[in-house]
Amino acid sequence: MITQYNFLNTWLKAHTKSERGAAMVEYALLLALIAIVAIAALKVLGDTVSTEFSGINSGLSDK
């Protein structure tokens, strides 16, 4: 009986001490930071970018 307990205890410790979840949280925070920077850049450069895309669109539709 004690051997089964030791096996189960060792198995549970090996499978619950994983740090994969921590890495996923770090990637999610990095992705959120990139999204915030992209949104801020679009807010700041919005009119300029819109004008450029409109010019490109009209240039492509003329051909």
OpenMM code with the backbone's topology and positions (N, CA, C; nanometers):
from openmm import Vec3, app, unit

residues = "MET ILE THR GLN TYR ASN PHE LEU ASN THR TRP LEU LYS ALA HIS THR LYS SER GLU ARG GLY ALA ALA MET VAL GLU TYR ALA LEU LEU LEU ALA LEU ILE ALA ILE VAL ALA ILE ALA ALA LEU LYS VAL LEU GLY ASP THR VAL SER THR GLU PHE SER GLY ILE ASN SER GLY LEU SER ASP LYS".split()
positions = [
    Vec3(0.0824, -0.1199, 0.0000),
    Vec3(0.0000, 0.0000, 0.0000),
    Vec3(0.0864, 0.1258, 0.0000),
    Vec3(0.1938, 0.1258, 0.0765),
    Vec3(0.2800, 0.2431, 0.0827),
    Vec3(0.3482, 0.2688, -0.0511),
    Vec3(0.3763, 0.1634, -0.1262),
    Vec3(0.4383, 0.1792, -0.2565),
    Vec3(0.3430, 0.2487, -0.3522),
    Vec3(0.2171, 0.2133, -0.3489),
    Vec3(0.1187, 0.2788, -0.4341),
    Vec3(0.1053, 0.4262, -0.3970),
    Vec3(0.1102, 0.4548, -0.2677),
    Vec3(0.1026, 0.5938, -0.2229),
    Vec3(0.2232, 0.6724, -0.2727),
    Vec3(0.3416, 0.6158, -0.2603),
    Vec3(0.4626, 0.6837, -0.3064),
    Vec3(0.4574, 0.7073, -0.4571),
    Vec3(0.4116, 0.6070, -0.5307),
    Vec3(0.4013, 0.6213, -0.6758),
    Vec3(0.3036, 0.7326, -0.7113),
    Vec3(0.1854, 0.7319, -0.6495),
    Vec3(0.0843, 0.8335, -0.6775),
    Vec3(0.1331, 0.9721, -0.6365),
    Vec3(0.1988, 0.9804, -0.5225),
    Vec3(0.2514, 1.1080, -0.4744),
    Vec3(0.3569, 1.1622, -0.5708),
    Vec3(0.4489, 1.0780, -0.6146),
    Vec3(0.5527, 1.1194, -0.7087),
    Vec3(0.4922, 1.1596, -0.8418),
    Vec3(0.3962, 1.0835, -0.8895),
    Vec3(0.3328, 1.1126, -1.0183),
    Vec3(0.2598, 1.2457, -1.0137),
    Vec3(0.1857, 1.2704, -0.9058),
    Vec3(0.1124, 1.3966, -0.8925),
    Vec3(0.2078, 1.5155, -0.8841),
    Vec3(0.3156, 1.5022, -0.8100),
    Vec3(0.4121, 1.6118, -0.7998),
    Vec3(0.4759, 1.6416, -0.9349),
    Vec3(0.5052, 1.5380, -1.0100),
    Vec3(0.5689, 1.5573, -1.1406),
    Vec3(0.4754, 1.6242, -1.2393),
    Vec3(0.3464, 1.5984, -1.2290),
    Vec3(0.2520, 1.6525, -1.3263),
    Vec3(0.1856, 1.7830, -1.2825),
    Vec3(0.1995, 1.8208, -1.1582),
    Vec3(0.1375, 1.9460, -1.1139),
    Vec3(0.2388, 2.0584, -1.0955),
    Vec3(0.3652, 2.0309, -1.0992),
    Vec3(0.4677, 2.1334, -1.0809),
    Vec3(0.5143, 2.1917, -1.2143),
    Vec3(0.4349, 2.1766, -1.3155),
    Vec3(0.4714, 2.2275, -1.4477),
    Vec3(0.4545, 2.3784, -1.4516),
    Vec3(0.5435, 2.4458, -1.5229),
    Vec3(0.5361, 2.5906, -1.5372),
    Vec3(0.4885, 2.6304, -1.6762),
    Vec3(0.4248, 2.5390, -1.7480),
    Vec3(0.3750, 2.5719, -1.8807),
    Vec3(0.2682, 2.6792, -1.8747),
    Vec3(0.1868, 2.6793, -1.7737),
    Vec3(0.0826, 2.7808, -1.7591),
    Vec3(0.1415, 2.9197, -1.7402),
    Vec3(0.2530, 2.9276, -1.6683),
    Vec3(0.3184, 3.0571, -1.6467),
    Vec3(0.3686, 3.1141, -1.7788),
    Vec3(0.4237, 3.0294, -1.8627),
    Vec3(0.4725, 3.0759, -1.9923),
    Vec3(0.3557, 3.1252, -2.0779),
    Vec3(0.2421, 3.0572, -2.0708),
    Vec3(0.1258, 3.0976, -2.1478),
    Vec3(0.0759, 3.2349, -2.1023),
    Vec3(0.0798, 3.2587, -1.9736),
    Vec3(0.0380, 3.3889, -1.9205),
    Vec3(0.1332, 3.4981, -1.9693),
    Vec3(0.2621, 3.4682, -1.9720),
    Vec3(0.3588, 3.5662, -2.0207),
    Vec3(0.3350, 3.5977, -2.1679),
    Vec3(0.3074, 3.4963, -2.2486),
    Vec3(0.2780, 3.5199, -2.3897),
    Vec3(0.1493, 3.6003, -2.4071),
    Vec3(0.0496, 3.5746, -2.3244),
    Vec3(-0.0760, 3.6493, -2.3328),
    Vec3(-0.0533, 3.7963, -2.2965),
    Vec3(0.0270, 3.8215, -2.1946),
    Vec3(0.0578, 3.9599, -2.1571),
    Vec3(0.1369, 4.0300, -2.2668),
    Vec3(0.2305, 3.9594, -2.3288),
    Vec3(0.3073, 4.0170, -2.4388),
    Vec3(0.2165, 4.0490, -2.5570),
    Vec3(0.1251, 3.9587, -2.5886),
    Vec3(0.0306, 3.9810, -2.6972),
    Vec3(-0.0599, 4.1005, -2.6678),
    Vec3(-0.1048, 4.1123, -2.5433),
    Vec3(-0.1887, 4.2264, -2.5050),
    Vec3(-0.1110, 4.3571, -2.5174),
    Vec3(0.0155, 4.3574, -2.4789),
    Vec3(0.0974, 4.4782, -2.4905),
    Vec3(0.1159, 4.5168, -2.6369),
    Vec3(0.1409, 4.4191, -2.7225),
    Vec3(0.1559, 4.4470, -2.8657),
    Vec3(0.0257, 4.5024, -2.9227),
    Vec3(-0.0869, 4.4465, -2.8820),
    Vec3(-0.2167, 4.4953, -2.9305),
    Vec3(-0.2408, 4.6394, -2.8853),
    Vec3(-0.2061, 4.6706, -2.7619),
    Vec3(-0.2250, 4.8069, -2.7110),
    Vec3(-0.1377, 4.9055, -2.7879),
    Vec3(-0.0132, 4.8678, -2.8148),
    Vec3(0.0763, 4.9553, -2.8911),
    Vec3(0.0241, 4.9740, -3.0335),
    Vec3(-0.0253, 4.8669, -3.0957),
    Vec3(-0.0787, 4.8768, -3.2318),
    Vec3(-0.2019, 4.9669, -3.2357),
    Vec3(-0.2905, 4.9524, -3.1397),
    Vec3(-0.4111, 5.0362, -3.1345),
    Vec3(-0.3735, 5.1825, -3.1118),
    Vec3(-0.2772, 5.2069, -3.0226),
    Vec3(-0.2333, 5.3445, -2.9973),
    Vec3(-0.1700, 5.4052, -3.1225),
    Vec3(-0.0917, 5.3260, -3.1943),
    Vec3(-0.0294, 5.3766, -3.3173),
    Vec3(-0.1348, 5.4077, -3.4220),
    Vec3(-0.2358, 5.3253, -3.4323),
    Vec3(-0.3432, 5.3527, -3.5285),
    Vec3(-0.4234, 5.4757, -3.4895),
    Vec3(-0.4426, 5.4970, -3.3610),
    Vec3(-0.5134, 5.6175, -3.3157),
    Vec3(-0.4336, 5.7425, -3.3513),
    Vec3(-0.3027, 5.7384, -3.3289),
    Vec3(-0.2181, 5.8545, -3.3546),
    Vec3(-0.2032, 5.8789, -3.5043),
    Vec3(-0.1817, 5.7718, -3.5795),
    Vec3(-0.1559, 5.7849, -3.7224),
    Vec3(-0.2786, 5.7552, -3.8078),
    Vec3(-0.3947, 5.7497, -3.7485),
    Vec3(-0.5159, 5.7068, -3.8174),
    Vec3(-0.5489, 5.7847, -3.9428),
    Vec3(-0.5511, 5.9164, -3.9342),
    Vec3(-0.5872, 5.9977, -4.0507),
    Vec3(-0.4839, 5.9858, -4.1618),
    Vec3(-0.3570, 5.9843, -4.1246),
    Vec3(-0.2506, 5.9731, -4.2241),
    Vec3(-0.2578, 5.8385, -4.2957),
    Vec3(-0.2758, 5.7328, -4.2190),
    Vec3(-0.2844, 5.5990, -4.2776),
    Vec3(-0.4084, 5.5875, -4.3651),
    Vec3(-0.5201, 5.6429, -4.3208),
    Vec3(-0.6435, 5.6382, -4.3986),
    Vec3(-0.6268, 5.7107, -4.5315),
    Vec3(-0.5610, 5.8254, -4.5286),
    Vec3(-0.5363, 5.9005, -4.6517),
    Vec3(-0.4467, 5.8210, -4.7467),
    Vec3(-0.3430, 5.7595, -4.6934),
    Vec3(-0.2527, 5.6792, -4.7766),
    Vec3(-0.3260, 5.5618, -4.8402),
    Vec3(-0.4054, 5.4897, -4.7597),
    Vec3(-0.4792, 5.3753, -4.8144),
    Vec3(-0.5823, 5.4197, -4.9187),
    Vec3(-0.6432, 5.5343, -4.8976),
    Vec3(-0.7380, 5.5852, -4.9967),
    Vec3(-0.6665, 5.6170, -5.1276),
    Vec3(-0.5477, 5.6761, -5.1186),
    Vec3(-0.4697, 5.7040, -5.2383),
    Vec3(-0.4270, 5.5766, -5.3092),
    Vec3(-0.3862, 5.4776, -5.2350),
    Vec3(-0.3489, 5.3486, -5.2949),
    Vec3(-0.4693, 5.2827, -5.3594),
    Vec3(-0.5824, 5.2892, -5.2915),
    Vec3(-0.7053, 5.2279, -5.3448),
    Vec3(-0.7482, 5.2955, -5.4750),
    Vec3(-0.7453, 5.4264, -5.4771),
    Vec3(-0.7843, 5.4963, -5.5998),
    Vec3(-0.6854, 5.4700, -5.7126),
    Vec3(-0.5574, 5.4582, -5.6784),
    Vec3(-0.4564, 5.4258, -5.7782),
    Vec3(-0.4763, 5.2871, -5.8373),
    Vec3(-0.5159, 5.1929, -5.7547),
    Vec3(-0.5387, 5.0564, -5.8026),
    Vec3(-0.6678, 5.0458, -5.8821),
    Vec3(-0.7694, 5.1218, -5.8435),
    Vec3(-0.8974, 5.1108, -5.9134),
    Vec3(-0.8942, 5.1829, -6.0478),
    Vec3(-0.7996, 5.2741, -6.0688),
    Vec3(-0.7878, 5.3426, -6.1975),
    Vec3(-0.7321, 5.2512, -6.3046),
    Vec3(-0.6614, 5.1476, -6.2668),
    Vec3(-0.6000, 5.0587, -6.3674),
    Vec3(-0.6923, 4.9540, -6.4139),
] * unit.nanometer
topology = app.Topology()
chain = topology.addChain("A")
for resn in residues:
    res = topology.addResidue(resn, chain)
    for name in ("N", "CA", "C"):
        topology.addAtom(name, app.Element.getBySymbol(name[0]), res)
